[in-house]
Each structure stands twice: as C-alpha cells, then as structure tokens.
Amino acid sequence: MTASVDVSTEFTIVVRPDGEGTAWKTSVKDGDPVALYWIGANEERTLPAKIVEVEPGEEVRWHLVATGPAERSQRRKAVRGRVTLPVYLPWVDGQLVGETVDLSEAGVRVLVDGWGLPPEPGTRLDIGLTLTDEVLHLGADVVRQQANGPRWLISLSFVDVDDRDADQLRRRVFQALREERALAE
C-alpha cells in the first residue's frame, strides 16, 4: 500500500496510509510488522519496522519504529504467482518443452526437458506460452539456469511485452493468486 510520511526522525516514523476507507487502516495493531519501501538516489531501499501506535481520526496515522537497518531492496517489480502452463522454447535445432513454475508480467521460471547444453544467462529466446486457449509468443532473456540432469530450471525476463500480452499475463497471475488464497481458506 502507499503511504505519505508525516514525520521521520531517528526514533519514530509517522505515516498516513493512502486510499479509500478507514476500517482497513485501523485494523492493524501495536506490534504488527511492516516494511517501508522507497526509491532513493539510484536504488530501491527497504526498512523493517513495527507499528507502535495507530492514531485514529479523519486521517489515520501509523506510528512506526524501525526494527532493523535499511537495506537495498530485494522486492520484485511484478507480482509473481505459482502457475503451471505449457511452455515451448526453440533451442538449437529443436524445441524445449516444459511447464511454468511461476509467472509474472515481467518474467517466468520454467522447468523443461533439456538436451545438449542449457542456454547461458543473457541468451535471448522466443518462447511460446499457452494461456487458456491462446499461445503468447514472447521474447525473453535468460536470467539464470540450473541443470538437474535432463531437467532444466530456467528463469526468464520478458523483453518488450506489448500491452495486450502484459494484461493477459497480469490477469493470469492474479487468477492464480485468488486460487491459492481460496485453497488456504
């Protein structure tokens, strides 16, 4: 969620959660953990904290205290969901066939039946990803790969995804997240 910082000292941080409604803003309690996230200079930073007071009123304010040092953020730029979909990757003189392990609008991890040498990080691939009854053809760069015998786990970052395909990927990820939540209830 987004919040505006009202006060920031070495001892306390006071934020105003942005968004409609007040029930969700006052449903937090003293001791609840939070993570502050911001972009500064040329990097993304995060700071672990906890809520020490919820100030009710027309504009709810949360009083926070840091619980650790600020660090470079490892936060993903896109939401990732566990989704199993058929995937095809042209490779050498053939095609690698497998399935997705997880998916976001920014990239995908796939498990494929490999042969020969796996693609090195930085290799550009054109992949076919089956969403429901349609195959999306996407460009992707290999971020990392791990060969476990004949099975390869490959992390790919999508390149130049058009808006229509990005919307379809996003819809499928959020569908997977809703399905996960329903199973957990």
BELZIQUI-V114201 format. One record per residue. N is the residue number from 1. SS is DSSP state (h for helix, s for strand, l for the rest). OMEGA is omega in radians with two decimals (* if undefined). BURIAL is # if it has 24 or more other C-alpha atoms within 12 Angstrom, else .. Layout:
N:SS:OMEGA:BURIAL + N:SS:OMEGA:BURIAL
//
This chain:
1:l:-3.14:. + 2:l:3.10:. + 3:s:3.06:. + 4:s:3.13:. + 5:s:3.09:. + 6:s:-3.09:. + 7:s:3.06:. + 8:s:3.08:. + 9:l:3.11:. + 10:l:-3.08:. + 11:l:-3.07:. + 12:l:3.04:. + 13:s:3.12:# + 14:s:-3.13:# + 15:s:3.02:# + 16:s:3.10:# + 17:s:3.12:# + 18:l:3.08:. + 19:l:-3.09:. + 20:l:3.05:. + 21:l:3.11:. + 22:l:-3.07:. + 23:h:-3.12:. + 24:h:-3.13:. + 25:h:-3.12:# + 26:h:-3.14:. + 27:l:3.06:. + 28:l:-3.12:# + 29:l:3.11:. + 30:l:3.12:. + 31:l:3.11:. + 32:l:3.12:. + 33:s:3.05:. + 34:s:3.02:# + 35:s:3.07:# + 36:s:-3.08:# + 37:s:3.10:# + 38:s:3.09:. + 39:s:-3.14:. + 40:s:-3.10:. + 41:l:-3.11:. + 42:l:-3.12:. + 43:s:3.06:. + 44:s:-3.07:. + 45:s:3.08:. + 46:s:-3.12:. + 47:s:3.07:# + 48:s:-3.12:. + 49:s:3.01:# + 50:s:3.12:# + 51:s:3.10:# + 52:s:3.09:# + 53:s:3.01:# + 54:s:-3.11:# + 55:s:-3.11:# + 56:l:3.12:. + 57:l:3.13:. + 58:l:3.05:. + 59:l:-3.12:. + 60:l:3.10:# + 61:s:3.08:# + 62:s:3.05:# + 63:s:-3.05:# + 64:s:2.99:# + 65:s:-3.13:# + 66:s:3.11:# + 67:l:3.14:. + 68:l:-3.11:. + 69:l:3.01:. + 70:l:-3.12:. + 71:s:3.00:. + 72:s:-3.07:. + 73:l:3.02:. + 74:l:-3.09:. + 75:l:3.11:. + 76:l:3.12:. + 77:l:3.14:. + 78:l:3.12:. + 79:l:-3.09:. + 80:l:3.10:# + 81:s:3.08:# + 82:l:-3.07:# + 83:l:3.08:# + 84:l:-3.14:. + 85:l:3.05:# + 86:s:3.12:# + 87:s:-3.13:# + 88:s:3.13:# + 89:s:3.03:# + 90:s:-3.10:# + 91:s:-3.11:. + 92:l:-3.14:. + 93:l:-3.11:. + 94:s:-3.07:. + 95:s:3.03:. + 96:s:-3.12:# + 97:s:3.12:# + 98:s:-3.12:# + 99:s:3.12:# + 100:s:3.03:# + 101:s:3.00:# + 102:s:-2.96:# + 103:s:2.95:# + 104:l:3.09:# + 105:l:-3.12:# + 106:l:-3.09:# + 107:s:-3.04:# + 108:s:2.92:# + 109:s:-3.10:# + 110:s:3.03:# + 111:s:-3.06:# + 112:s:2.99:# + 113:s:-3.05:# + 114:l:3.03:# + 115:l:-3.06:. + 116:l:3.12:. + 117:l:3.13:. + 118:l:3.13:# + 119:l:-3.13:# + 120:l:3.03:. + 121:l:-3.10:. + 122:l:3.13:. + 123:l:3.09:# + 124:s:3.11:# + 125:s:2.95:# + 126:s:-3.07:# + 127:s:3.02:# + 128:s:-3.09:# + 129:s:-3.07:# + 130:s:3.03:# + 131:s:-3.08:# + 132:l:-3.08:. + 133:l:-3.12:. + 134:s:3.08:. + 135:s:3.04:. + 136:s:3.07:# + 137:s:-3.01:# + 138:s:2.99:# + 139:s:-3.12:# + 140:s:3.04:# + 141:s:3.06:# + 142:s:3.10:# + 143:s:3.07:# + 144:s:3.08:# + 145:s:3.11:# + 146:s:-3.13:. + 147:s:3.05:. + 148:s:-3.07:. + 149:l:-3.09:. + 150:l:3.13:. + 151:s:3.13:. + 152:s:3.00:# + 153:s:-3.05:# + 154:s:3.04:# + 155:s:-3.08:# + 156:s:3.06:# + 157:s:-3.12:# + 158:s:-3.13:# + 159:s:3.05:# + 160:l:3.10:. + 161:l:3.13:# + 162:l:-3.03:. + 163:h:-3.12:. + 164:h:3.13:. + 165:h:3.11:# + 166:h:3.10:# + 167:h:3.14:. + 168:h:3.11:# + 169:h:-3.14:# + 170:h:3.12:# + 171:h:-3.11:. + 172:h:3.10:# + 173:h:-3.11:# + 174:h:3.03:# + 175:h:3.13:. + 176:h:3.13:# + 177:h:3.09:. + 178:h:3.13:. + 179:h:3.10:. + 180:h:-3.12:. + 181:h:3.14:. + 182:h:3.12:. + 183:h:-3.11:. + 184:h:-3.09:. + 185:l:*:.
//
